[in-house]
């Protein structure tokens, strides 16, 4: 009888932990960034009939880090972005990022670029914005 109670107790503890983790993930809202190239993001955007949000950053950039730490975790902003955009983050000083900076004539970091699925710029902005400010900008271009 003691073994059965012990087994049940262990089961209840693990079930509770699993349930807590699942709920934690469900409430962890943040902008979901696509893991791929800009070309693949454009293909995905066309298929899903969405625009592309491009966050061009540099690893040394303080405002870029602040965007990731705060703005991109704003629940209202992330919900809107995840429903309406294929979001892509690119280091502007490495790999494909170097060409993206040239192509879109970006002047600094963070550069936030909104493009259609064909790669045409709809809007671009430079600098840090909190969630509410960025959401206002975005809703103005849709």
NORRAJO-V697315 format. One record per residue. N is the residue number from 1. RES is the residue in three letters. OMEGA is omega in degrees with one decimal (* if undefined). NEAR is the number of other C-alpha atoms within 10 Angstrom. D_FIRST is the distance of its C-alpha to the first C-alpha in whole Angstrom. Layout:
# NORRAJO-V697315
n->N res->RES omega->OMEGA near->NEAR d_first->D_FIRST
n->N res->RES omega->OMEGA near->NEAR d_first->D_FIRST
This chain:
# NORRAJO-V697315
n->1 res->UNK omega->179.2 near->6 d_first->0
n->2 res->UNK omega->179.4 near->7 d_first->4
n->3 res->UNK omega->179.9 near->8 d_first->5
n->4 res->UNK omega->178.1 near->9 d_first->5
n->5 res->UNK omega->178.9 near->10 d_first->6
n->6 res->UNK omega->179.5 near->11 d_first->9
n->7 res->UNK omega->178.6 near->12 d_first->10
n->8 res->UNK omega->178.8 near->12 d_first->11
n->9 res->UNK omega->179.0 near->12 d_first->12
n->10 res->UNK omega->179.0 near->12 d_first->14
n->11 res->UNK omega->-179.9 near->12 d_first->15
n->12 res->UNK omega->179.3 near->12 d_first->17
n->13 res->UNK omega->-179.8 near->12 d_first->18
n->14 res->UNK omega->177.6 near->12 d_first->20
n->15 res->UNK omega->178.8 near->11 d_first->21
n->16 res->UNK omega->179.1 near->12 d_first->23
n->17 res->UNK omega->179.1 near->12 d_first->25
n->18 res->UNK omega->179.9 near->12 d_first->26
n->19 res->UNK omega->179.1 near->11 d_first->27
n->20 res->UNK omega->179.7 near->12 d_first->29
n->21 res->UNK omega->180.0 near->10 d_first->31
n->22 res->UNK omega->179.1 near->11 d_first->32
n->23 res->UNK omega->-179.5 near->11 d_first->33
n->24 res->UNK omega->179.3 near->11 d_first->35
n->25 res->UNK omega->-177.7 near->9 d_first->37
n->26 res->UNK omega->-178.7 near->9 d_first->38
n->27 res->UNK omega->-178.8 near->9 d_first->39
n->28 res->UNK omega->-177.7 near->10 d_first->41
n->29 res->UNK omega->171.0 near->17 d_first->44
n->30 res->UNK omega->179.5 near->20 d_first->47
n->31 res->UNK omega->179.7 near->23 d_first->50
n->32 res->UNK omega->-178.1 near->18 d_first->49
n->33 res->UNK omega->179.2 near->18 d_first->51
n->34 res->UNK omega->-179.7 near->15 d_first->52
n->35 res->UNK omega->-179.1 near->12 d_first->52
n->36 res->UNK omega->-178.5 near->11 d_first->55
n->37 res->UNK omega->176.5 near->14 d_first->59
n->38 res->UNK omega->179.7 near->22 d_first->61
n->39 res->UNK omega->178.8 near->12 d_first->62
n->40 res->UNK omega->177.4 near->12 d_first->59
n->41 res->UNK omega->177.8 near->23 d_first->58
n->42 res->UNK omega->177.6 near->21 d_first->61
n->43 res->UNK omega->178.8 near->15 d_first->60
n->44 res->UNK omega->-179.7 near->18 d_first->57
n->45 res->UNK omega->177.5 near->21 d_first->59
n->46 res->UNK omega->-178.3 near->16 d_first->61
n->47 res->UNK omega->-176.7 near->10 d_first->58
n->48 res->UNK omega->-178.7 near->13 d_first->56
n->49 res->UNK omega->179.7 near->15 d_first->60
n->50 res->UNK omega->170.6 near->19 d_first->59
n->51 res->UNK omega->179.2 near->25 d_first->61
n->52 res->UNK omega->171.9 near->28 d_first->60
n->53 res->UNK omega->-176.7 near->23 d_first->59
n->54 res->UNK omega->176.1 near->22 d_first->60
n->55 res->UNK omega->179.5 near->23 d_first->59
n->56 res->UNK omega->-172.3 near->24 d_first->62
n->57 res->UNK omega->170.5 near->24 d_first->61
n->58 res->UNK omega->-175.7 near->20 d_first->61
n->59 res->UNK omega->-177.8 near->11 d_first->59
n->60 res->UNK omega->-171.0 near->9 d_first->61
n->61 res->UNK omega->179.3 near->12 d_first->61
n->62 res->UNK omega->178.2 near->13 d_first->60
n->63 res->UNK omega->177.3 near->16 d_first->60
n->64 res->UNK omega->178.8 near->21 d_first->59
n->65 res->UNK omega->179.5 near->16 d_first->56
n->66 res->UNK omega->175.6 near->14 d_first->55
n->67 res->UNK omega->-178.3 near->20 d_first->56
n->68 res->UNK omega->-175.7 near->14 d_first->52
n->69 res->UNK omega->-174.1 near->12 d_first->51
n->70 res->UNK omega->-171.5 near->13 d_first->52
n->71 res->UNK omega->-176.3 near->24 d_first->54
n->72 res->UNK omega->175.9 near->23 d_first->52
n->73 res->UNK omega->176.7 near->19 d_first->49
n->74 res->UNK omega->-175.1 near->20 d_first->50
n->75 res->UNK omega->-178.5 near->16 d_first->48
n->76 res->UNK omega->178.7 near->16 d_first->51
n->77 res->UNK omega->-176.4 near->22 d_first->53
n->78 res->UNK omega->177.8 near->19 d_first->50
n->79 res->UNK omega->-179.7 near->16 d_first->50
n->80 res->UNK omega->-179.1 near->14 d_first->53
n->81 res->UNK omega->-176.2 near->22 d_first->54
n->82 res->UNK omega->178.6 near->16 d_first->51
n->83 res->UNK omega->-170.0 near->11 d_first->52
n->84 res->UNK omega->-175.2 near->17 d_first->56
n->85 res->UNK omega->161.4 near->26 d_first->56
n->86 res->UNK omega->-175.7 near->27 d_first->56
n->87 res->UNK omega->-178.0 near->23 d_first->55
n->88 res->UNK omega->175.1 near->20 d_first->56
n->89 res->UNK omega->-174.1 near->19 d_first->56
n->90 res->UNK omega->173.0 near->23 d_first->59
n->91 res->UNK omega->-176.3 near->18 d_first->60
n->92 res->UNK omega->-177.6 near->23 d_first->64
n->93 res->UNK omega->-179.6 near->15 d_first->65
n->94 res->UNK omega->171.5 near->10 d_first->63
n->95 res->UNK omega->-178.1 near->10 d_first->63
n->96 res->UNK omega->-178.9 near->13 d_first->64
n->97 res->UNK omega->-179.8 near->19 d_first->64
n->98 res->UNK omega->179.0 near->14 d_first->67
n->99 res->UNK omega->179.0 near->13 d_first->69
n->100 res->UNK omega->178.2 near->18 d_first->67
n->101 res->UNK omega->179.1 near->18 d_first->69
n->102 res->UNK omega->-175.7 near->11 d_first->72
n->103 res->UNK omega->-176.7 near->9 d_first->72
n->104 res->UNK omega->176.5 near->14 d_first->71
n->105 res->UNK omega->-178.8 near->9 d_first->73
n->106 res->UNK omega->-172.0 near->18 d_first->70
n->107 res->UNK omega->-179.0 near->11 d_first->72
n->108 res->UNK omega->-176.2 near->15 d_first->69
n->109 res->UNK omega->-10.4 near->22 d_first->65
n->110 res->UNK omega->172.5 near->24 d_first->63
n->111 res->UNK omega->180.0 near->23 d_first->65
n->112 res->UNK omega->-171.9 near->21 d_first->63
n->113 res->UNK omega->177.5 near->21 d_first->64
n->114 res->UNK omega->-176.2 near->22 d_first->64
n->115 res->UNK omega->176.0 near->21 d_first->65
n->116 res->UNK omega->-174.7 near->18 d_first->65
n->117 res->UNK omega->175.6 near->23 d_first->64
n->118 res->UNK omega->178.2 near->13 d_first->67
n->119 res->UNK omega->179.3 near->15 d_first->67
n->120 res->UNK omega->180.0 near->13 d_first->70
n->121 res->UNK omega->175.1 near->13 d_first->69
n->122 res->UNK omega->177.9 near->13 d_first->69
n->123 res->UNK omega->171.9 near->15 d_first->68
n->124 res->UNK omega->-178.6 near->16 d_first->68
n->125 res->UNK omega->-176.0 near->17 d_first->67
n->126 res->UNK omega->173.3 near->14 d_first->67
n->127 res->UNK omega->-177.4 near->13 d_first->65
n->128 res->UNK omega->172.6 near->19 d_first->62
n->129 res->UNK omega->172.4 near->20 d_first->61
n->130 res->UNK omega->-175.0 near->15 d_first->58
n->131 res->UNK omega->-178.7 near->18 d_first->56
n->132 res->UNK omega->179.7 near->13 d_first->58
n->133 res->UNK omega->-178.2 near->12 d_first->61
n->134 res->UNK omega->177.9 near->17 d_first->60
n->135 res->UNK omega->176.6 near->18 d_first->59
n->136 res->UNK omega->179.0 near->11 d_first->62
n->137 res->UNK omega->-175.6 near->14 d_first->64
n->138 res->UNK omega->-179.3 near->16 d_first->62
n->139 res->UNK omega->176.9 near->9 d_first->62
n->140 res->UNK omega->-178.5 near->9 d_first->66
n->141 res->UNK omega->-177.7 near->9 d_first->66
n->142 res->UNK omega->* near->8 d_first->64
